[in-house]
């Protein structure tokens, strides 16, 4: 299991360790974060985030 560190700049810089194979929304919710979402699959973009550094891998 490959883990990544995610830092939420708009949440006071809170950092979370997440599994890169799981949806970010699910991983953060499992750690107690309450984030906005509408559809849970990315179609409505309510849960969209801005990547400040790093790379995105959207393979399913």
Number of C-alpha atoms within 10 A of each C-alpha: 7 8 12 12 11 14 14 15 11 7 9 8 10 11 13 16 14 20 14 15 15 12 15 14 18 13 17 18 11 11 11 8 14 10 11 12 14 11 11 14 11 13 10 11 13 13 16 12 8 7 9 9 6 5 7 7 7 8 5 6
